[in-house]
């Protein structure tokens, strides 16, 4: 029972984080540590430190800022 409740809460938190990315209007998130950018919905973006996230509205904006696309999510 506790495990199911934990999984449900975790899922709700994840959905909330994804919704907040969409609400910001950012389709792409850059990582200032790696110099790469990802789709806002990419699963590892939620694990990224807020201090290292940069929000971009377009792919071109991320590239113009010197970021390279992630080779996994391929934005």
Biopython code that builds the backbone (N, CA, C, O; Angstrom):
import numpy as np
from Bio.PDB.StructureBuilder import StructureBuilder

atoms = [
    (1, "UNK", "N", (0.822, -1.190, 0.000)),
    (1, "UNK", "CA", (0.000, 0.000, 0.000)),
    (1, "UNK", "C", (0.870, 1.259, 0.000)),
    (1, "UNK", "O", (0.614, 2.194, -0.759)),
    (2, "UNK", "N", (1.911, 1.279, 0.864)),
    (2, "UNK", "CA", (2.788, 2.439, 0.925)),
    (2, "UNK", "C", (3.542, 2.634, -0.385)),
    (2, "UNK", "O", (3.768, 3.763, -0.820)),
    (3, "UNK", "N", (3.927, 1.524, -1.008)),
    (3, "UNK", "CA", (4.664, 1.608, -2.270)),
    (3, "UNK", "C", (3.774, 2.207, -3.367)),
    (3, "UNK", "O", (4.237, 3.033, -4.153)),
    (4, "UNK", "N", (2.515, 1.802, -3.423)),
    (4, "UNK", "CA", (1.590, 2.334, -4.423)),
    (4, "UNK", "C", (1.356, 3.818, -4.203)),
    (4, "UNK", "O", (1.298, 4.590, -5.160)),
    (5, "UNK", "N", (1.220, 4.218, -2.945)),
    (5, "UNK", "CA", (1.023, 5.632, -2.624)),
    (5, "UNK", "C", (2.253, 6.440, -3.019)),
    (5, "UNK", "O", (2.127, 7.531, -3.573)),
    (6, "UNK", "N", (3.436, 5.914, -2.738)),
    (6, "UNK", "CA", (4.681, 6.580, -3.116)),
    (6, "UNK", "C", (4.774, 6.740, -4.631)),
    (6, "UNK", "O", (5.153, 7.805, -5.120)),
    (7, "UNK", "N", (4.434, 5.697, -5.370)),
    (7, "UNK", "CA", (4.482, 5.754, -6.835)),
    (7, "UNK", "C", (3.482, 6.769, -7.377)),
    (7, "UNK", "O", (3.783, 7.495, -8.324)),
    (8, "UNK", "N", (2.307, 6.821, -6.785)),
    (8, "UNK", "CA", (1.288, 7.771, -7.220)),
    (8, "UNK", "C", (1.747, 9.210, -6.970)),
    (8, "UNK", "O", (1.603, 10.072, -7.836)),
    (9, "UNK", "N", (2.295, 9.459, -5.795)),
    (9, "UNK", "CA", (2.795, 10.801, -5.474)),
    (9, "UNK", "C", (3.943, 11.171, -6.397)),
    (9, "UNK", "O", (4.004, 12.305, -6.874)),
    (10, "UNK", "N", (4.850, 10.245, -6.658)),
    (10, "UNK", "CA", (5.969, 10.503, -7.569)),
    (10, "UNK", "C", (5.486, 10.846, -8.965)),
    (10, "UNK", "O", (6.012, 11.760, -9.599)),
    (11, "UNK", "N", (4.498, 10.128, -9.442)),
    (11, "UNK", "CA", (3.938, 10.386, -10.767)),
    (11, "UNK", "C", (3.300, 11.768, -10.822)),
    (11, "UNK", "O", (3.490, 12.499, -11.794)),
    (12, "UNK", "N", (2.551, 12.131, -9.797)),
    (12, "UNK", "CA", (1.915, 13.444, -9.758)),
    (12, "UNK", "C", (2.949, 14.566, -9.729)),
    (12, "UNK", "O", (2.768, 15.593, -10.383)),
    (13, "UNK", "N", (4.027, 14.377, -8.978)),
    (13, "UNK", "CA", (5.096, 15.381, -8.944)),
    (13, "UNK", "C", (5.761, 15.518, -10.309)),
    (13, "UNK", "O", (6.038, 16.632, -10.755)),
    (14, "UNK", "N", (6.014, 14.409, -10.965)),
    (14, "UNK", "CA", (6.624, 14.433, -12.292)),
    (14, "UNK", "C", (5.727, 15.152, -13.286)),
    (14, "UNK", "O", (6.201, 15.969, -14.076)),
    (15, "UNK", "N", (4.449, 14.855, -13.251)),
    (15, "UNK", "CA", (3.512, 15.526, -14.154)),
    (15, "UNK", "C", (3.451, 17.021, -13.862)),
    (15, "UNK", "O", (3.335, 17.826, -14.787)),
    (16, "UNK", "N", (3.526, 17.396, -12.604)),
    (16, "UNK", "CA", (3.535, 18.803, -12.227)),
    (16, "UNK", "C", (4.762, 19.516, -12.753)),
    (16, "UNK", "O", (4.663, 20.653, -13.216)),
    (17, "UNK", "N", (5.929, 18.868, -12.692)),
    (17, "UNK", "CA", (7.157, 19.473, -13.214)),
    (17, "UNK", "C", (7.081, 19.633, -14.724)),
    (17, "UNK", "O", (7.526, 20.643, -15.269)),
    (18, "UNK", "N", (6.513, 18.633, -15.403)),
    (18, "UNK", "CA", (6.384, 18.728, -16.848)),
    (18, "UNK", "C", (5.428, 19.856, -17.216)),
    (18, "UNK", "O", (5.672, 20.592, -18.173)),
    (19, "UNK", "N", (4.356, 19.993, -16.469)),
    (19, "UNK", "CA", (3.378, 21.049, -16.737)),
    (19, "UNK", "C", (3.997, 22.416, -16.507)),
    (19, "UNK", "O", (3.686, 23.364, -17.228)),
    (20, "UNK", "N", (4.878, 22.532, -15.506)),
    (20, "UNK", "CA", (5.496, 23.837, -15.245)),
    (20, "UNK", "C", (6.432, 24.225, -16.384)),
    (20, "UNK", "O", (6.550, 25.409, -16.698)),
    (21, "UNK", "N", (7.092, 23.266, -17.004)),
    (21, "UNK", "CA", (7.946, 23.566, -18.153)),
    (21, "UNK", "C", (7.116, 24.063, -19.318)),
    (21, "UNK", "O", (7.503, 25.008, -20.006)),
    (22, "UNK", "N", (5.991, 23.437, -19.538)),
    (22, "UNK", "CA", (5.108, 23.840, -20.624)),
    (22, "UNK", "C", (4.513, 25.212, -20.327)),
    (22, "UNK", "O", (4.373, 26.039, -21.228)),
    (23, "UNK", "N", (4.165, 25.452, -19.069)),
    (23, "UNK", "CA", (3.574, 26.728, -18.685)),
    (23, "UNK", "C", (4.543, 27.880, -18.902)),
    (23, "UNK", "O", (4.118, 28.999, -19.187)),
    (24, "UNK", "N", (5.823, 27.623, -18.771)),
    (24, "UNK", "CA", (6.815, 28.663, -18.989)),
    (24, "UNK", "C", (6.937, 29.020, -20.459)),
    (24, "UNK", "O", (7.529, 30.046, -20.794)),
    (25, "UNK", "N", (6.392, 28.200, -21.339)),
    (25, "UNK", "CA", (6.466, 28.474, -22.759)),
    (25, "UNK", "C", (7.791, 28.062, -23.370)),
    (25, "UNK", "O", (8.098, 28.428, -24.504)),
    (26, "UNK", "N", (8.564, 27.313, -22.631)),
    (26, "UNK", "CA", (9.867, 26.885, -23.121)),
    (26, "UNK", "C", (9.764, 25.469, -23.663)),
    (26, "UNK", "O", (9.370, 24.542, -22.955)),
    (27, "UNK", "N", (10.122, 25.323, -24.920)),
    (27, "UNK", "CA", (10.109, 23.991, -25.520)),
    (27, "UNK", "C", (11.446, 23.284, -25.334)),
    (27, "UNK", "O", (11.524, 22.061, -25.443)),
    (28, "UNK", "N", (12.491, 24.047, -25.055)),
    (28, "UNK", "CA", (13.838, 23.503, -24.941)),
    (28, "UNK", "C", (14.499, 23.997, -23.661)),
    (28, "UNK", "O", (14.310, 25.139, -23.242)),
    (29, "UNK", "N", (15.283, 23.102, -23.048)),
    (29, "UNK", "CA", (15.995, 23.448, -21.821)),
    (29, "UNK", "C", (17.470, 23.150, -22.032)),
    (29, "UNK", "O", (17.845, 22.040, -22.410)),
    (30, "UNK", "N", (18.299, 24.151, -21.782)),
    (30, "UNK", "CA", (19.737, 23.983, -21.894)),
    (30, "UNK", "C", (20.352, 23.699, -20.539)),
    (30, "UNK", "O", (19.843, 24.140, -19.508)),
    (31, "UNK", "N", (21.446, 22.962, -20.546)),
    (31, "UNK", "CA", (22.192, 22.671, -19.324)),
    (31, "UNK", "C", (23.506, 23.440, -19.390)),
    (31, "UNK", "O", (24.353, 23.163, -20.240)),
    (32, "UNK", "N", (23.673, 24.409, -18.485)),
    (32, "UNK", "CA", (24.878, 25.247, -18.515)),
    (32, "UNK", "C", (26.133, 24.453, -18.174)),
    (32, "UNK", "O", (27.237, 24.892, -18.495)),
    (33, "UNK", "N", (25.991, 23.298, -17.531)),
    (33, "UNK", "CA", (27.157, 22.449, -17.241)),
    (33, "UNK", "C", (27.658, 21.723, -18.479)),
    (33, "UNK", "O", (28.859, 21.675, -18.741)),
    (34, "UNK", "N", (26.722, 21.159, -19.240)),
    (34, "UNK", "CA", (27.107, 20.316, -20.373)),
    (34, "UNK", "C", (27.175, 21.075, -21.686)),
    (34, "UNK", "O", (27.841, 20.638, -22.624)),
    (35, "UNK", "N", (26.481, 22.223, -21.761)),
    (35, "UNK", "CA", (26.431, 22.970, -23.013)),
    (35, "UNK", "C", (25.480, 22.349, -24.028)),
    (35, "UNK", "O", (25.516, 22.685, -25.211)),
    (36, "UNK", "N", (24.620, 21.432, -23.553)),
    (36, "UNK", "CA", (23.662, 20.766, -24.434)),
    (36, "UNK", "C", (22.262, 21.255, -24.118)),
    (36, "UNK", "O", (21.998, 21.745, -23.020)),
    (37, "UNK", "N", (21.354, 21.118, -25.098)),
    (37, "UNK", "CA", (19.957, 21.437, -24.842)),
    (37, "UNK", "C", (19.090, 20.248, -25.173)),
    (37, "UNK", "O", (19.454, 19.394, -25.982)),
    (38, "UNK", "N", (17.928, 20.205, -24.528)),
    (38, "UNK", "CA", (17.029, 19.055, -24.588)),
    (38, "UNK", "C", (15.603, 19.533, -24.796)),
    (38, "UNK", "O", (15.294, 20.707, -24.595)),
    (39, "UNK", "N", (14.724, 18.600, -25.206)),
    (39, "UNK", "CA", (13.301, 18.888, -25.178)),
    (39, "UNK", "C", (12.913, 19.072, -23.709)),
    (39, "UNK", "O", (13.455, 18.393, -22.837)),
    (40, "UNK", "N", (11.989, 19.973, -23.434)),
    (40, "UNK", "CA", (11.534, 20.201, -22.060)),
    (40, "UNK", "C", (10.926, 18.933, -21.470)),
    (40, "UNK", "O", (10.942, 18.750, -20.253)),
    (41, "UNK", "N", (10.396, 18.062, -22.311)),
    (41, "UNK", "CA", (9.766, 16.831, -21.840)),
    (41, "UNK", "C", (10.747, 15.675, -21.646)),
    (41, "UNK", "O", (10.346, 14.603, -21.193)),
    (42, "UNK", "N", (12.009, 15.871, -21.975)),
    (42, "UNK", "CA", (13.015, 14.807, -21.841)),
    (42, "UNK", "C", (13.125, 14.402, -20.375)),
    (42, "UNK", "O", (13.197, 15.259, -19.494)),
    (43, "UNK", "N", (13.139, 13.108, -20.117)),
    (43, "UNK", "CA", (13.044, 12.597, -18.752)),
    (43, "UNK", "C", (14.143, 13.079, -17.809)),
    (43, "UNK", "O", (13.891, 13.229, -16.614)),
    (44, "UNK", "N", (15.348, 13.324, -18.309)),
    (44, "UNK", "CA", (16.441, 13.713, -17.415)),
    (44, "UNK", "C", (16.449, 15.196, -17.086)),
    (44, "UNK", "O", (17.194, 15.628, -16.206)),
    (45, "UNK", "N", (15.636, 15.979, -17.774)),
    (45, "UNK", "CA", (15.569, 17.418, -17.474)),
    (45, "UNK", "C", (15.080, 17.628, -16.041)),
    (45, "UNK", "O", (15.533, 18.555, -15.368)),
    (46, "UNK", "N", (14.165, 16.784, -15.567)),
    (46, "UNK", "CA", (13.637, 16.934, -14.216)),
    (46, "UNK", "C", (14.706, 16.705, -13.153)),
    (46, "UNK", "O", (14.592, 17.221, -12.041)),
    (47, "UNK", "N", (15.736, 15.942, -13.480)),
    (47, "UNK", "CA", (16.816, 15.683, -12.526)),
    (47, "UNK", "C", (17.896, 16.761, -12.566)),
    (47, "UNK", "O", (18.764, 16.809, -11.694)),
    (48, "UNK", "N", (17.840, 17.609, -13.564)),
    (48, "UNK", "CA", (18.823, 18.679, -13.728)),
    (48, "UNK", "C", (18.624, 19.742, -12.638)),
    (48, "UNK", "O", (17.489, 20.082, -12.302)),
    (49, "UNK", "N", (19.698, 20.252, -12.102)),
    (49, "UNK", "CA", (19.616, 21.313, -11.103)),
    (49, "UNK", "C", (19.018, 22.572, -11.725)),
    (49, "UNK", "O", (19.370, 22.947, -12.843)),
    (50, "UNK", "N", (18.114, 23.220, -10.995)),
    (50, "UNK", "CA", (17.501, 24.464, -11.486)),
    (50, "UNK", "C", (18.567, 25.517, -11.782)),
    (50, "UNK", "O", (18.393, 26.349, -12.673)),
    (51, "UNK", "N", (19.661, 25.478, -11.038)),
    (51, "UNK", "CA", (20.740, 26.454, -11.229)),
    (51, "UNK", "C", (21.417, 26.322, -12.593)),
    (51, "UNK", "O", (22.047, 27.261, -13.078)),
    (52, "UNK", "N", (21.280, 25.149, -13.201)),
    (52, "UNK", "CA", (21.945, 24.888, -14.473)),
    (52, "UNK", "C", (20.995, 24.921, -15.673)),
    (52, "UNK", "O", (21.429, 24.725, -16.808)),
    (53, "UNK", "N", (19.707, 25.168, -15.432)),
    (53, "UNK", "CA", (18.725, 25.175, -16.518)),
    (53, "UNK", "C", (18.635, 26.552, -17.161)),
    (53, "UNK", "O", (18.595, 27.578, -16.481)),
    (54, "UNK", "N", (18.604, 26.547, -18.489)),
    (54, "UNK", "CA", (18.339, 27.749, -19.279)),
    (54, "UNK", "C", (17.174, 27.415, -20.192)),
    (54, "UNK", "O", (17.136, 26.346, -20.801)),
    (55, "UNK", "N", (16.236, 28.325, -20.282)),
    (55, "UNK", "CA", (15.005, 28.073, -21.034)),
    (55, "UNK", "C", (15.062, 28.765, -22.390)),
    (55, "UNK", "O", (15.373, 29.952, -22.486)),
    (56, "UNK", "N", (14.755, 27.997, -23.439)),
    (56, "UNK", "CA", (14.755, 28.516, -24.797)),
    (56, "UNK", "C", (13.392, 28.264, -25.426)),
    (56, "UNK", "O", (12.782, 27.218, -25.208)),
    (57, "UNK", "N", (12.926, 29.220, -26.199)),
    (57, "UNK", "CA", (11.639, 29.072, -26.865)),
    (57, "UNK", "C", (11.767, 28.380, -28.219)),
    (57, "UNK", "O", (10.782, 27.865, -28.748)),
    (58, "UNK", "N", (12.971, 28.364, -28.782)),
    (58, "UNK", "CA", (13.154, 27.715, -30.077)),
    (58, "UNK", "C", (14.505, 27.015, -30.132)),
    (58, "UNK", "O", (15.419, 27.306, -29.359)),
    (59, "UNK", "N", (14.596, 26.092, -31.064)),
    (59, "UNK", "CA", (15.840, 25.361, -31.289)),
    (59, "UNK", "C", (16.934, 26.325, -31.755)),
    (59, "UNK", "O", (18.080, 26.245, -31.314)),
    (60, "UNK", "N", (16.558, 27.232, -32.648)),
    (60, "UNK", "CA", (17.526, 28.204, -33.166)),
    (60, "UNK", "C", (18.071, 29.104, -32.055)),
    (60, "UNK", "O", (19.249, 29.460, -32.058)),
    (61, "UNK", "N", (17.215, 29.464, -31.116)),
    (61, "UNK", "CA", (17.652, 30.303, -29.997)),
    (61, "UNK", "C", (18.722, 29.569, -29.168)),
    (61, "UNK", "O", (19.711, 30.175, -28.755)),
    (62, "UNK", "N", (18.523, 28.280, -28.931)),
    (62, "UNK", "CA", (19.495, 27.486, -28.171)),
    (62, "UNK", "C", (20.816, 27.378, -28.931)),
    (62, "UNK", "O", (21.887, 27.519, -28.342)),
    (63, "UNK", "N", (20.739, 27.130, -30.223)),
    (63, "UNK", "CA", (21.949, 27.007, -31.042)),
    (63, "UNK", "C", (22.687, 28.335, -31.118)),
    (63, "UNK", "O", (23.915, 28.375, -31.037)),
    (64, "UNK", "N", (21.932, 29.427, -31.274)),
    (64, "UNK", "CA", (22.550, 30.758, -31.316)),
    (64, "UNK", "C", (23.257, 31.101, -30.010)),
    (64, "UNK", "O", (24.213, 31.877, -30.002)),
    (65, "UNK", "N", (22.785, 30.520, -28.903)),
    (65, "UNK", "CA", (23.407, 30.758, -27.593)),
    (65, "UNK", "C", (24.626, 29.860, -27.386)),
    (65, "UNK", "O", (25.284, 29.936, -26.349)),
    (66, "UNK", "N", (24.928, 29.005, -28.374)),
    (66, "UNK", "CA", (26.118, 28.158, -28.291)),
    (66, "UNK", "C", (25.876, 26.763, -27.755)),
    (66, "UNK", "O", (26.828, 26.034, -27.477)),
    (67, "UNK", "N", (24.615, 26.378, -27.605)),
    (67, "UNK", "CA", (24.287, 25.046, -27.105)),
    (67, "UNK", "C", (24.150, 24.059, -28.256)),
    (67, "UNK", "O", (23.752, 24.425, -29.362)),
    (68, "UNK", "N", (24.486, 22.798, -27.978)),
    (68, "UNK", "CA", (24.377, 21.746, -28.994)),
    (68, "UNK", "C", (23.240, 20.801, -28.605)),
    (68, "UNK", "O", (22.971, 20.614, -27.418)),
    (69, "UNK", "N", (22.568, 20.201, -29.599)),
    (69, "UNK", "CA", (21.450, 19.310, -29.280)),
    (69, "UNK", "C", (21.914, 18.013, -28.610)),
    (69, "UNK", "O", (22.978, 17.477, -28.920)),
    (70, "UNK", "N", (21.098, 17.537, -27.700)),
    (70, "UNK", "CA", (21.341, 16.250, -27.028)),
    (70, "UNK", "C", (21.289, 15.141, -28.073)),
    (70, "UNK", "O", (20.439, 15.155, -28.963)),
    (71, "UNK", "N", (22.199, 14.185, -27.961)),
    (71, "UNK", "CA", (22.242, 13.084, -28.924)),
    (71, "UNK", "C", (21.211, 11.996, -28.597)),
    (71, "UNK", "O", (21.001, 11.083, -29.396)),
    (72, "UNK", "N", (20.575, 12.089, -27.436)),
    (72, "UNK", "CA", (19.579, 11.084, -27.048)),
    (72, "UNK", "C", (18.172, 11.528, -27.426)),
    (72, "UNK", "O", (17.466, 10.807, -28.130)),
    (73, "UNK", "N", (17.753, 12.716, -26.965)),
    (73, "UNK", "CA", (16.380, 13.159, -27.261)),
    (73, "UNK", "C", (16.279, 13.862, -28.623)),
    (73, "UNK", "O", (15.174, 14.061, -29.129)),
    (74, "UNK", "N", (17.392, 14.231, -29.208)),
    (74, "UNK", "CA", (17.485, 14.821, -30.542)),
    (74, "UNK", "C", (16.508, 15.966, -30.817)),
    (74, "UNK", "O", (15.664, 15.870, -31.708)),
    (75, "UNK", "N", (16.629, 17.054, -30.040)),
    (75, "UNK", "CA", (15.712, 18.188, -30.254)),
    (75, "UNK", "C", (15.999, 18.924, -31.557)),
    (75, "UNK", "O", (15.318, 19.897, -31.879)),
]
sb = StructureBuilder()
sb.init_structure("model")
sb.init_model(0)
sb.init_chain("A")
sb.init_seg("    ")
for serial, (resi, resn, name, xyz) in enumerate(atoms, 1):
    if name == "N":
        sb.init_residue(resn, " ", resi, " ")
    sb.init_atom(name, np.array(xyz, "f"), 0.0, 1.0, " ", f" {name:<3s}", serial, name[0])
structure = sb.get_structure()
